């Protein structure tokens, strides 16, 4: 049987014949790796770790409910996902860039839309937020400047906490404002009904408490009167009193609700993020070190040069 292909002995012989060429390519690859390491800008990664509290503890339904034993102190997976979503949003990233004036740090012309877009892309690429198996979050930022990397990482957490907390607080504030607005309407209605009842009582001299909504309560002695429309006046007073009583009772409920929704909407109430490790100035650069880079490049040069000479000898062998 005729062997029409390369075998192991042929491979070894081929490598032996071209060992000098392989070593030279590997050496050049190692030198190229060293040059690339020293001329490429060094990047540093600053990391901060934080945990997320359960936002439901700041909700009015749980604040005034003493049975909260089924609530977890830590945020759920869905809440963690929302924080990761916020971290990649322009809402957070633009605010960090503005707070730290990164336009100047990165030499960006704010009047140039293309440069602004490139800055946002660079910032988003450098920022990374990951969750761990313990449901805490790690935020890292990579930059060529060590101090700036740590500064941006810590500022990102600060802005992220403000943004996420404001999301919940804005909802509660909106509910409170809606209730307060309704209270103002009811105040106007109560004042109008009070004025109407006062005129009716003064006109017909009816000073008894007459209100069907108070379980047919009548306080006083209803005296007969020959005054015209006296009976109609009594009916009107009953109607207006009933309406007023219901509105006053409803207003009391809404006042309680408004007071409850006023709880926890101040700036420092119920912060959602608790930082457990602040970002510090990184001492070592991100990625492979000098020796590791040289070894990897030398290995790649060795691998590809070996493949190249084997392919060359294989083609020559098949063409014989």
C-alpha positions in Angstrom: 0.0 0.0 0.0 1.3 3.4 -1.0 1.2 6.2 1.7 -0.1 9.3 -0.1 0.1 11.7 2.9 2.3 13.1 5.6 2.9 10.9 8.6 4.4 11.7 12.0 8.0 11.1 10.9 7.6 13.4 8.0 6.2 16.1 10.3 9.1 15.8 12.7 11.6 15.9 9.7 9.9 18.9 8.3 10.1 20.8 11.6 13.7 19.7 12.0 14.7 21.1 8.5 13.0 24.5 9.3 13.8 24.8 13.0 16.0 27.8 12.4 13.2 29.6 10.5 10.7 28.7 13.2 12.9 30.0 16.0 13.6 33.2 14.1 9.9 33.8 13.6 9.2 33.1 17.2 11.9 35.5 18.3 10.6 38.2 16.1 7.1 37.6 17.5 8.4 37.9 21.0 10.2 41.1 20.2 7.1 42.4 18.5 5.1 41.6 21.7 7.6 43.4 23.8 7.5 46.5 21.6 3.7 46.4 21.6 3.6 46.1 25.3 5.9 49.2 25.9 4.4 51.5 23.2 0.7 50.7 23.8 -1.1 52.8 26.4 -1.4 51.2 29.8 -4.9 50.6 31.0 -6.0 50.4 34.6 -9.2 48.9 36.0 -10.7 50.2 39.2 -13.5 48.1 40.9 -16.1 48.9 43.5 -18.6 46.5 45.0 -22.0 47.2 46.4 -25.3 45.5 47.4 -28.8 46.6 46.5 -31.5 47.0 49.2 -35.1 45.9 48.6 -37.0 49.0 47.3 -40.3 47.6 48.6 -39.2 48.6 52.1 -39.7 52.2 51.2 -43.2 51.6 49.8 -46.1 53.1 51.7 -47.9 49.7 51.8 -45.0 48.2 53.7 -44.0 51.3 55.8 -47.4 51.3 57.6 -47.8 47.5 57.6 -46.1 45.9 60.7 -46.2 42.4 59.1 -43.1 42.6 56.8 -41.5 39.4 57.9 -41.9 38.0 54.3 -39.9 40.8 52.8 -36.2 40.2 52.0 -33.8 42.9 53.0 -31.9 42.4 49.8 -33.2 43.2 46.3 -34.6 40.6 44.0 -33.0 39.4 40.8 -35.4 41.7 38.8 -34.2 44.7 40.8 -30.6 43.8 40.2 -31.4 43.6 36.4 -32.9 47.0 36.5 -29.8 48.5 38.2 -27.6 46.9 35.5 -30.0 48.4 32.9 -29.7 51.9 34.4 -25.9 51.6 34.5 -25.8 51.3 30.7 -28.2 54.2 30.1 -27.3 57.7 28.9 -29.2 59.0 31.9 -26.5 57.7 34.2 -23.4 57.9 32.0 -24.1 61.5 30.8 -24.5 62.6 34.4 -21.2 61.1 35.4 -19.4 62.7 32.4 -20.9 66.0 33.3 -20.2 65.7 37.1 -16.5 64.9 36.5 -16.1 67.2 33.5 -14.7 64.3 31.4 -15.0 66.5 28.3 -11.8 68.3 29.5 -10.1 65.1 30.7 -10.5 63.4 27.3 -10.1 66.6 25.2 -13.6 66.5 23.8 -15.1 69.4 21.9 -18.6 69.7 23.3 -19.8 71.5 20.1 -18.7 68.5 18.0 -21.5 65.9 17.9 -19.2 63.2 16.5 -16.7 63.6 19.3 -19.5 63.6 21.9 -20.8 60.3 20.5 -17.3 58.8 20.5 -16.9 59.8 24.2 -20.2 58.1 25.1 -19.1 54.9 23.2 -15.8 54.9 24.9 -17.3 55.5 28.3 -19.9 52.7 27.8 -17.1 50.3 26.6 -14.9 51.1 29.6 -17.8 50.6 32.1 -18.8 47.1 33.2 -21.3 46.0 35.8 -21.5 42.3 36.8 -23.5 40.5 39.4 -21.9 37.8 41.6 -23.4 34.6 43.0 -24.2 36.4 46.2 -26.4 38.9 44.5 -24.0 41.8 45.0 -22.8 43.9 42.1 -19.3 44.7 40.9 -18.8 47.9 38.9 -15.5 48.4 37.1 -14.1 51.2 35.0 -11.0 51.0 32.7 -8.9 54.1 32.0 -5.3 55.0 31.1 -5.2 57.2 34.2 -5.2 55.3 37.5 -6.7 58.0 39.7 -9.3 58.8 37.1 -10.4 55.2 36.8 -11.1 55.0 40.6 -12.8 58.4 40.6 -15.1 57.5 37.8 -16.0 54.1 39.3 -17.0 55.7 42.6 -18.9 58.5 40.9 -20.8 55.9 38.7 -22.1 54.2 41.9 -23.1 57.5 43.4 -25.0 58.6 40.3 -26.5 55.2 39.9 -27.9 55.3 43.5 -29.4 58.7 42.9 -31.0 57.7 39.6 -32.5 54.4 40.8 -33.7 55.9 44.1 -35.2 58.9 42.3 -37.1 56.5 40.0 -39.1 55.1 43.0 -39.3 58.5 44.8 -40.7 60.2 41.7 -43.5 57.6 41.5 -44.3 58.2 45.2 -44.1 62.0 44.8 -46.4 61.8 41.8 -49.0 59.8 43.7 -48.7 62.3 46.7 -49.1 65.3 44.3 -52.2 63.7 42.7 -53.8 63.1 46.1 -52.9 66.6 47.2 -54.4 68.1 44.1 -57.6 66.2 44.8 -57.5 67.5 48.3 -57.5 71.0 47.0 -60.6 70.3 44.9 -62.4 68.8 47.9 -61.4 71.8 50.0 -63.1 74.1 47.5 -66.2 71.9 47.4 -66.4 71.8 51.2 -66.1 75.6 51.4 -68.8 76.0 48.8 -71.1 73.6 50.6 -70.4 75.3 53.9 -71.3 78.7 52.5 -74.5 77.3 51.0 -75.6 75.6 54.2 -74.8 78.7 56.3 -77.1 80.8 54.0 -79.9 78.3 54.1 -79.7 78.1 57.9 -79.7 81.8 58.3 -82.5 82.3 55.9 -84.8 79.7 57.4 -83.5 79.8 61.0 -82.8 76.0 60.9 -79.8 75.4 63.3 -80.4 71.7 63.9 -77.9 69.0 62.8 -79.7 67.2 60.0 -77.7 64.5 58.2 -78.9 61.2 56.9 -75.3 60.1 56.4 -74.9 60.3 60.2 -77.4 57.5 60.7 -80.4 59.9 60.6 -78.9 62.0 63.4 -81.0 65.1 64.3 -79.6 67.2 67.0 -82.2 69.7 68.3 -86.0 70.2 68.3 -87.5 70.6 64.9 -90.1 73.3 65.4 -92.9 73.8 63.0 -92.8 77.0 60.9 -95.2 78.6 58.5 -92.3 80.2 56.6 -92.6 79.6 52.9 -90.5 76.8 51.5 -89.5 75.7 55.0 -89.9 72.0 54.2 -87.9 72.4 51.0 -85.2 74.1 53.0 -85.0 71.1 55.4 -84.6 68.7 52.4 -81.9 70.9 50.9 -80.0 71.1 54.1 -80.2 67.3 54.5 -78.9 66.8 50.9 -76.0 69.3 51.3 -75.1 68.0 54.7 -75.0 64.4 53.4 -72.7 65.4 50.5 -70.5 67.5 52.7 -70.1 64.7 55.3 -69.1 62.2 52.7 -66.6 64.6 51.1 -65.2 65.5 54.6 -64.8 61.8 55.4 -63.1 61.1 52.0 -60.8 64.1 52.6 -59.7 62.7 55.9 -58.7 59.4 54.1 -56.9 61.3 51.4 -55.1 63.4 54.0 -53.8 60.2 55.6 -52.7 58.8 52.3 -50.9 62.0 51.4 -49.1 62.0 54.7 -48.1 58.4 54.2 -46.8 59.0 50.7 -44.8 61.9 52.0 -42.7 59.5 54.0 -39.4 58.4 52.4 -39.2 60.8 49.5 -36.5 63.0 50.9 -33.1 62.8 49.4 -31.4 60.8 52.2 -34.4 58.5 53.0 -34.1 54.8 52.1 -30.9 54.7 50.0 -31.0 51.6 47.7 -27.3 51.1 47.3 -24.9 50.2 50.0 -21.2 50.3 49.0 -19.2 47.5 50.6 -15.9 48.2 48.8 -15.0 51.6 47.3 -12.8 51.8 44.2 -9.2 52.4 45.0 -6.4 53.6 42.7 -5.2 50.4 40.9 -1.5 49.6 41.3 -1.2 47.2 38.4 -2.4 47.6 34.8 -5.1 45.6 33.3 -4.3 42.6 31.1 -1.1 40.6 30.7 2.2 41.7 32.1 5.4 42.2 30.1 6.8 38.6 30.6 3.4 37.0 29.9 2.9 39.1 26.7 6.3 38.1 25.4 5.7 34.4 26.1 2.2 34.5 24.5 3.6 36.2 21.4 6.5 33.8 21.1 4.2 30.9 21.4 1.9 32.3 18.7 4.9 32.9 16.4 6.1 29.3 17.1 2.6 27.9 16.4 1.9 29.7 13.1 5.4 29.4 11.7 5.3 25.6 12.3 1.9 25.4 10.7 3.2 27.4 7.7 6.2 25.2 7.1 4.2 22.0 7.4 1.7 23.3 4.9 4.5 24.3 2.5 6.2 20.9 2.7 2.9 19.1 2.4 2.1 21.0 -0.8 5.6 20.2 -2.2 5.2 16.5 -1.2 1.8 16.2 -3.0 3.1 17.8 -6.2 5.9 15.3 -6.6 
